Amino acid sequence: MFQSLLGILTGDPGSPHLWHLFMADFVIHWHPDDICLNGTPTNQLAHADNILTTSTGSSGFQCHLNNSQRWSDDNGCETSVPKCIYQIHGPRQKPSENRVFRLNGEMISRVEKACYLSVWIQTGMKFIWREQYQVKAKKARRAANVIRGLNRFVGNLTAWDAHTLYMARVDPYLIAGGEICLDVHAKSLKLLEDVQCMFLRRMLGVRTRSMCAVLFSDTGIWPIKYRRVYLALKYLCYLLA
């Protein structure tokens, strides 16, 4: 949301702690429309200079925007309004009910799909993570096809080499966002499962209609749906610790 005027200091990837110190006093004030998690108002999420704010009402959201702009002005920052967007989740609204939100006097755009910290969120449908699965499945398939094409340049890959490349280049896309995006939509999960099974079949040199159980027992790789559940539970235990 913010583009700092201290680009030389805060834009250096080698010293991220300096930016964390600079943003330490950025706090969006509580509003009655804030979302509460276990009784605690939660209205902001920050990762470096990427700020996300939430509210259950339009007045609360505009109040958060005003607070953000006030902090930006007081700390020598310039707001990059073209990069600022918002989404509305919940029942569909009539065109006449659409609210206009402003930041630094300029109107910010409303979008149906948005990516925050590599996680895609989509409005207008029951499963808000649908775009996340589609994007990551597409990238995983592209990486898998590149690995399969290496045979033309380096000869036949051994199963061990293919396994190593799978865990390094394909698996990260398949598990991306698994701690947040729980697999409650079977069709979206199948997009990831199809990519995994396709790669493992090519790795073992078996037919496209072979049993899936053999793919995992011979490679020691977890089925992606169980691996994602494990990561989600592991993250939950970390939060509760």
C-alpha positions as CSV (number, residue, x, y, z in Angstrom):
1,M,0.0,0.0,0.0
2,F,2.8,2.4,0.8
3,Q,5.7,3.4,-1.3
4,S,8.4,4.8,1.0
5,L,10.3,8.0,0.1
6,L,13.3,6.4,1.9
7,G,13.9,4.0,-0.9
8,I,17.6,3.7,-0.5
9,L,17.2,2.7,3.2
10,T,14.0,0.6,3.2
11,G,14.3,-0.9,-0.3
12,D,17.5,-2.7,0.4
13,P,16.6,-6.5,0.6
14,G,19.7,-7.0,2.7
15,S,18.4,-5.0,5.6
16,P,14.7,-5.8,6.1
17,H,15.0,-5.2,9.9
18,L,15.4,-1.5,9.2
19,W,12.0,-1.4,7.5
20,H,10.4,-3.4,10.4
21,L,11.7,-0.8,12.8
22,F,10.3,2.0,10.7
23,M,6.9,0.4,10.6
24,A,6.8,-0.6,14.2
25,D,4.5,2.2,15.2
26,F,2.0,1.6,12.4
27,V,-1.2,0.7,14.2
28,I,-4.7,1.0,12.7
29,H,-7.1,2.1,15.5
30,W,-9.9,-0.1,16.6
31,H,-13.4,0.4,15.2
32,P,-16.7,-1.2,16.2
33,D,-16.9,-2.8,12.7
34,D,-13.6,-4.7,13.1
35,I,-13.5,-8.4,12.8
36,C,-12.8,-10.2,16.1
37,L,-10.9,-13.4,16.4
38,N,-11.5,-15.1,19.8
39,G,-12.5,-11.8,21.2
40,T,-9.5,-9.9,19.9
41,P,-10.2,-7.2,17.3
42,T,-8.1,-7.9,14.1
43,N,-8.0,-5.2,11.5
44,Q,-4.6,-5.3,9.9
45,L,-2.0,-7.6,8.4
46,A,1.4,-6.4,7.4
47,H,4.3,-8.0,5.5
48,A,7.1,-5.5,4.8
49,D,5.3,-2.6,3.0
50,N,2.2,-4.8,2.0
51,I,-0.6,-3.7,4.2
52,L,-4.0,-5.4,4.4
53,T,-6.9,-4.1,6.4
54,T,-10.4,-5.6,7.0
55,S,-13.7,-4.4,8.3
56,T,-17.3,-5.7,8.4
57,G,-18.7,-2.3,7.5
58,S,-18.0,0.5,5.0
59,S,-17.6,3.2,7.6
60,G,-15.0,1.1,9.5
61,F,-13.1,0.4,6.3
62,Q,-13.0,4.0,5.3
63,C,-11.8,4.9,8.8
64,H,-8.9,2.4,8.5
65,L,-8.0,4.0,5.2
66,N,-7.9,7.4,6.8
67,N,-5.8,6.2,9.6
68,S,-3.3,4.6,7.2
69,Q,-3.1,7.8,5.2
70,R,-2.5,9.9,8.4
71,W,0.4,7.6,9.4
72,S,1.8,7.8,5.9
73,D,1.7,11.6,6.0
74,D,3.3,11.8,9.4
75,N,6.2,9.5,8.5
76,G,7.2,10.9,5.1
77,C,5.7,8.2,3.0
78,E,3.9,8.5,-0.3
79,T,0.7,6.5,-0.9
80,S,0.7,4.5,-4.2
81,V,-3.0,4.7,-4.8
82,P,-3.0,2.7,-8.1
83,K,-1.7,-0.3,-6.2
84,C,-4.5,-0.1,-3.6
85,I,-7.5,-2.3,-4.2
86,Y,-10.4,-3.6,-2.2
87,Q,-12.8,-6.5,-2.3
88,I,-16.3,-7.1,-0.8
89,H,-17.1,-10.5,0.5
90,G,-20.5,-11.8,1.3
91,P,-23.9,-11.4,-0.4
92,R,-23.9,-9.9,-3.8
93,Q,-24.6,-6.2,-3.8
94,K,-26.7,-4.2,-6.2
95,P,-24.9,-1.6,-8.3
96,S,-26.7,1.2,-6.5
97,E,-25.3,-0.1,-3.2
98,N,-21.6,0.0,-4.2
99,R,-19.6,2.3,-2.0
100,V,-16.8,4.5,-3.1
101,F,-13.7,4.4,-0.9
102,R,-10.9,7.0,-1.1
103,L,-7.3,7.1,0.0
104,N,-5.4,10.3,-0.1
105,G,-8.5,11.9,-1.8
106,E,-8.3,9.4,-4.7
107,M,-10.8,6.6,-5.4
108,I,-9.4,3.1,-5.0
109,S,-10.5,0.3,-7.4
110,R,-12.7,-2.7,-6.6
111,V,-11.6,-6.1,-7.9
112,E,-13.0,-9.6,-8.0
113,K,-9.6,-11.3,-7.8
114,A,-6.6,-10.2,-5.8
115,C,-3.3,-11.7,-4.8
116,Y,-1.8,-10.9,-1.3
117,L,1.5,-12.5,-0.4
118,S,1.1,-15.1,-3.2
119,V,-2.3,-16.1,-2.1
120,W,-5.2,-15.5,-4.5
121,I,-8.6,-14.4,-3.1
122,Q,-11.7,-14.3,-5.3
123,T,-15.1,-12.8,-4.6
124,G,-18.5,-13.6,-6.1
125,M,-18.4,-17.4,-5.3
126,K,-18.7,-19.7,-2.3
127,F,-15.1,-20.9,-2.4
128,I,-13.0,-17.8,-2.3
129,W,-9.7,-19.8,-2.9
130,R,-10.7,-21.2,-6.3
131,E,-8.3,-18.9,-8.2
132,Q,-5.5,-19.9,-5.8
133,Y,-5.8,-23.6,-6.9
134,Q,-6.1,-22.8,-10.6
135,V,-3.0,-20.5,-10.6
136,K,-0.8,-22.9,-8.6
137,A,-1.9,-25.9,-10.5
138,K,-1.0,-24.2,-13.8
139,K,2.4,-23.2,-12.5
140,A,3.1,-26.7,-11.1
141,R,2.1,-28.3,-14.4
142,R,4.4,-25.9,-16.3
143,A,7.3,-26.8,-14.0
144,A,6.6,-30.5,-14.3
145,N,6.6,-30.2,-18.1
146,V,10.0,-28.5,-18.0
147,I,11.4,-31.3,-15.9
148,R,10.0,-33.9,-18.3
149,G,11.6,-32.1,-21.2
150,L,15.1,-32.4,-19.6
151,N,15.5,-35.8,-21.2
152,R,16.2,-34.2,-24.5
153,F,19.3,-32.4,-23.1
154,V,20.7,-34.6,-20.3
155,G,19.4,-38.1,-21.2
156,N,17.0,-40.2,-19.2
157,L,16.6,-38.9,-15.6
158,T,16.8,-41.5,-12.9
159,A,13.9,-41.8,-10.5
160,W,16.0,-40.2,-7.7
161,D,16.9,-37.2,-9.8
162,A,13.3,-36.7,-10.9
163,H,12.2,-37.1,-7.2
164,T,14.7,-34.4,-6.2
165,L,13.5,-32.0,-9.0
166,Y,9.9,-32.7,-8.1
167,M,10.3,-31.7,-4.4
168,A,12.3,-28.6,-5.4
169,R,10.2,-27.2,-8.3
170,V,6.8,-28.8,-8.4
171,D,5.9,-29.6,-4.8
172,P,6.2,-25.9,-3.6
173,Y,3.4,-24.9,-6.0
174,L,1.2,-27.8,-4.9
175,I,1.5,-27.0,-1.2
176,A,1.4,-23.2,-1.6
177,G,-1.1,-21.7,0.8
178,G,-2.0,-25.1,2.3
179,E,-1.9,-23.7,5.8
180,I,-4.6,-21.2,4.9
181,C,-6.5,-22.6,2.0
182,L,-8.2,-25.7,3.5
183,D,-9.1,-28.3,0.9
184,V,-12.9,-28.2,1.2
185,H,-13.6,-27.9,-2.6
186,A,-13.0,-31.3,-4.3
187,K,-12.8,-29.9,-7.8
188,S,-10.1,-27.4,-6.9
189,L,-8.1,-30.1,-5.1
190,K,-8.3,-32.4,-8.0
191,L,-6.4,-29.9,-10.1
192,L,-3.4,-30.3,-7.8
193,E,-3.9,-34.1,-7.6
194,D,-3.9,-34.4,-11.4
195,V,-0.6,-32.6,-11.7
196,Q,1.0,-34.8,-9.0
197,C,-0.2,-38.1,-10.5
198,M,0.8,-37.0,-14.0
199,F,4.4,-36.3,-12.9
200,L,4.8,-39.4,-10.8
201,R,3.5,-41.7,-13.6
202,R,6.0,-40.2,-16.0
203,M,8.7,-40.5,-13.4
204,L,8.0,-44.2,-12.9
205,G,7.3,-44.9,-16.6
206,V,3.8,-46.3,-16.1
207,R,0.6,-45.8,-18.0
208,T,-1.7,-42.9,-17.6
209,R,-4.4,-45.1,-16.1
210,S,-2.2,-46.9,-13.6
211,M,-3.3,-47.3,-9.9
212,C,-2.5,-44.2,-7.9
213,A,-1.6,-46.1,-4.8
214,V,1.5,-47.6,-6.6
215,L,2.8,-44.1,-7.4
216,F,3.1,-43.2,-3.7
217,S,4.2,-46.5,-2.3
218,D,7.1,-46.7,-4.9
219,T,8.3,-43.1,-4.5
220,G,7.6,-42.4,-0.8
221,I,5.8,-39.2,-1.7
222,W,2.7,-38.3,0.1
223,P,-0.6,-37.8,-1.8
224,I,-1.0,-34.1,-2.0
225,K,-4.3,-34.0,-0.2
226,Y,-2.7,-35.6,2.9
227,R,0.4,-33.5,2.7
228,R,-1.7,-30.3,2.7
229,V,-3.7,-31.5,5.7
230,Y,-0.5,-32.3,7.6
231,L,0.9,-28.8,6.9
232,A,-2.4,-27.2,8.0
233,L,-2.5,-29.1,11.2
234,K,1.2,-28.4,11.8
235,Y,0.6,-24.7,11.4
236,L,-2.4,-24.8,13.7
237,C,-0.3,-26.5,16.4
238,Y,2.3,-23.9,16.0
239,L,-0.3,-21.1,16.5
240,L,-1.7,-22.8,19.6
241,A,1.7,-23.5,21.2
